[in-house]
């Protein structure tokens, strides 16, 4: 089974309040995938993204993370073990997932496992993510569970974060399940 990456943004779906002719226009980045459409072993890779100082400080302020390793330049350069400021791990996690996020209209987050911050990420680093469908199993008569991994890399392939996302996804034809 091939990758479904080419199917991103090609699905039509009616929404309340839209004229019928608008429902015929594919919705960008809103997939209509069902449990059956997540082949185990399928991988996608994101574009790269450089993390700037301004957005790192904005994130720190929004989540009230003012640890000196992420917000105090003097401390980070003179007293920390890394010699420069880190990007908050929660931000790397959020960006890493966001880089490969899709808006699948039939799947729902069930939780995260095995979250590890493997290497530090610094302001100015460029990251990208590889997402892989790891496993699938039935959940109930309407849904299945899908386990995917997110491996976030910086630079030329240094793994900085790993986690597994558990999702539920609707069965295409629950009557046949």
KAURTA-V553394 format. One record per helix or strand. SS is the DSSP state (hx for helix, st for strand). FROM is the first residue (numbers start at 1). TO is the last residue. If there is no record, write none. Layout:
<<SS | FROM | TO> <SS | FROM | TO>>
//
This chain:
<<hx | 5 | 7> <hx | 20 | 23> <hx | 35 | 37> <st | 43 | 45> <st | 49 | 50> <hx | 53 | 63> <hx | 68 | 71> <hx | 73 | 78> <st | 86 | 86> <hx | 89 | 99> <st | 107 | 117> <st | 122 | 122> <st | 126 | 138> <st | 143 | 154> <st | 158 | 170> <hx | 174 | 176>>
//
